[in-house]
Amino acid sequence: MNIFLYLLTVLIWGTTWIAITFQLGVVPAPVSIAYRFWIASAVLMVGLLITRRQWWPPRQAWPYLFAQGIALFCLNFLCFYYASQWVTSGLEAVVFSTAPLWNAINGRIFLGRPIKPQVMFGALLGLGGIVLLFAPQMAGHWHDSHTLLGLALTLGGTLCFSCGNLLSSRMQSLGLGLTPWLTNSWAMLIGSTTLGVAALALGMPFTLDPAPRYLGALLYLAIPGSVIGFTAYLMLVGRIGPDRAAYSTVLFPIVALTISTIYEGYHWTPLALCGLALVLMGNLLAFLPPSLRAKLMGAA
């Protein structure tokens, strides 16, 4: 089940990067994000009612739900949408792939969890691979003030993502029936409503782009990307911890590169192939159980 949830998360979220670019343009970013999570929240709540599962969170959960909604379903996406004006998706993926490091560090600071050496080493290997994969896109951007602002926003979004992970893990550990289905539905509603109110206060138009590409991207991001993707990921957080679960973020750019190879003519270089090998090695080191990892190393 852990492997299934892991692969499902990687495949879904690895394809949402290109879908997000289809939403940029006519509709303001906060409004597009609000649309996405209003739809996702409604789908989740209908699912809870149909299956007759708990749908109203206990009182102890509300502070965590508000914090998660703001961090994970509001600020996180605002940072990435606006950063995409100045930073390429490859650079965003490089910064976002540091999530395992931030989860491990924040877990140690706020929850007192030990930092597992194999997770940190695996994450560092993966990050090294990502740098090799996207080195050509990084060249020539370091002295551009707009690019630096975009990188700062991307880092801020990654930190918000990490905070949302820890909040979800904390809620699941309370033992109050706070499943990812329940917490996601309310946190998404909180985050999207916050964005909607802010957009309304700022006078942003609540328009809807009728283009099939925009509408298709909106539905894909709302249902597979949010309902299925976030639920699978946060279930994984509850099962194996936020540090190991977040290592899936290192593989998102690999999926994005595969899509780019098929549809955009991306050319693989020896440097990129070395980067891919490092990512896969780090993934095995961080994710596999110690017993299986030892057997594989012994066989090698």
N, C-alpha and C positions, 0 to 999 in steps of 0.2 A: 504493500500500500504506500509506503514512503517513497519508493522509486516511482510508482505511478503518479503520485501527487507532484513529485519533483519534475518529472518529464512534462506533465500537463502544464505546469506553471511556466516552464521554460518555453514550450512551443507557443502557448497563448501570448505570453507577455513579450516574447521575442518578435511577434508579428504586430504588436500594437504600436511600435515605434513609427512604422510607415503609415499606419492608420491615423495617428495623431497629426502628421503633416497634412493629411487631407482635410483636417478641420480648420486649419489656419486660413485667415483671409476675411471672408464676409462677416462671420459671426464673431463678436469679441470673445477672447479666450475664456474669461470667467463664465460667460453665458454658455459656451459650449461644454465646459466642465460641469456646470450645474445641470444642463440637459442630460448629460451622460449619467450622472449619479442619481438624478431623480428617477430616470427610467430604471436603473439598476436596483435602487431601493424599493421601488414599487414591485418589481419582479420578485425580489427576495421576500417581501412581506406577503405577497399573494401566495408564494410557496409555503411560507410558515402557516398561513391560515388553512390552506388546502390539506396540508399534512397534519394539522392540529397540533403543531409543536408550540412550545412556549414562544410568545411573540412580544410580551411586555417585559422589559428588563427589570431586575430587582433594583431597589433604591441604591444599594452600594455600588452599582455599576455605572450610574449616570455620570459621575465626574470623569471616569475613564472613557466613557463613550464620547463625551464632549471633547475631551483632549484628543482622542483618536480621530474623530471627525475633522477637527481643525488641522491636525498635523498630517494625516494620511490622505484625506479626501478633499482638502482645500489648499493648504499652503504648498504641499508636495507638488501638486499638478500645476499650480500657478507658477511656481519657479521654473518648471520644465517647459511650459508653454511659452513663457516670455523669454527664456534663455535661448530657445530655438530661433529667435530673430537674429542672433549674433553667433551662435555656436552650431557647428554641424552635428548631425545625429551621432556621428562617430565619436566626437569629443564628449558629447553628453553621455554616451554609453561608457566611455572610459571612466568618467567621474562617478557615474552611478554604480559601476562595478566595485567601488570601494565600500559598498554597503556591508559586506561581511566584517570588514575591519571595524566599522563604526558600531555594528551590532555587538560585536565581542567586547569592544571598549566600553560602550554604554551599559552593557549587561553587567560588566564588572563594577562600574561606578555606581549605578543606581540599584542594581539587584544583588550585588555581591557574588555574582557567578564567576567561577574560575575561567580563565582564558585557556582553552585547550591548544597546546602547541601545534598539533597537526592541522587544526582549523586555520590558525594564523599563517602557518607555513604554506598550506594549500592555497589560501587566499592570495598570499604574496606571489606565488607562482602564477596564479591565474591573472593577477594584475599585470605582471610582467609580460604575459602573453598578450593581453589586451593592448598594452602599449606598443608592442611589435606590430600587432594587427592594424593599429590606427596611426602609427608613426607618420606616414605620409600626410595624413590630414592634419596632424598637429603642427607640422613644420610651417614656420612663417606667421604664426598667429599670436605668439607670446607677447609681442609689443603693441598689440592693438587694444586700446582701452575698452572698446565694445566687447571684444572677445573675452577680456578679463572679467568684465561685468557678467557676461553670460556664464563663464566658468564659476563665478561666485554664486550665481543663482542656482546653477546645477548642483553645486556642493550643498547649498542650503536645502534644495529639494531632497537630496540624498539623506541629509541629517533628519529632515522631517519624516522621511520614509522609515528610517531607523527608529525614531521615537514611536511611530505608529506600530512597528513590529513589537517593541517592548511592551507597549500598552496592551496589545492583543494577547501577548504571552501572559501578562499579569492577570488579565481578566479570565483567561482560560484556566489559570491556576487557582482561582477563587472557589471553584467547585459549586457554582450557583446555576449550573445549566447554561452558562454563557458560551454557546457554540459560535463558531465563525458566522454561520447563517444569521443568527440573532444579532450579534454585535455589528456585523457588516451592514445589515439593513438599516439600523439606527444611526450608525456612524456616517454612512453615506448620506442619509437624509439630513443629518446635522451639517455635514460639510457642504453639501450642495445648497442647502437653504441659506447658509452663511454667505456663500458666493452669490446666490441670487439676490439677497438683500443688499449686499455691498454693491453689486452691479446696478441695481435699481437706484440706490442712493447716489451713485456716480453718474447717473443718466445714460447708462449704456443701453442700446436698443436690444430688445428681446426678439430678434429676427430669427428666421430659420432659412438656411440656404437650401433651395429645392434641388440642387444638383445631386444626381444619383451617387456621385462619389462621396459627398459630404454625408448624406443620409445613410449610406451603407457603412461608412466609417463610424458614424454615431451609434448605429445599432450594434456593430461589431464590438466597439469599445464598451458599450453599456452592458451587453449580455455575456459574450465569451470573455472579453477583456476585464470586466468588473465582477459580474455575478460569479462566473466560474473561476476566473483567474485568481481573484482576491480570496475567495473561499478556499480554493485548493491550497494557496500559499499560506494562509493563516492557519489552516488545519495542519500544514506541515510545520509551522512555527510551534504549535502546541505539542506536536509529536516528537520533534527532534531538536527544538530550541531555535531561537532567532539567528544565532551565529551561523549554524550549519545550513539552515533553510535559506538564508540570504545569499549563500554562495551561488544559488541558481542565477542571481543577477549577473554573475560573471559570464554566463553562457548566453544571455540575451543577445549580445552583439554577434555571436556566431550565427544565430538564427537569422538576424537581420542581414548579415553578410551573404548567407545562402540565398535569401530572397533577392538581394542586390545582384548576385551572380546570375540568377535566372532571368530577372526582369530588367536589370539596369546595366548588364555587361561588366560587372565587377571583375577585375583581373587579379588572380592570386599570384603572389610573388613568393620566393623562397623565405623572405622575412615573415610574411603573413602565415605561411605554413608552419614555421617554427613557433610563431605565436599561438596558433591553434593547438599544437602539440603541448605547449606549456599549460594552456587552459585546461585541456583534458587531463593532464597529469595532476594538476592542482585539484581538479574536481574529484578525481578518484581518492586522492590523499585526504581531502577534507570530508567527503561524504560517506565513504564506505565504512562499515563497522570495523573496529580494530582487528578482530579475528580474521575476517576476510581479507583485510588489507595486508595482514602479516602473511597469509597464505600466498597472495599474489606476489608479494615481494620475495618470498622464499622460492616460488616457482621461477621468478626472473633470475 
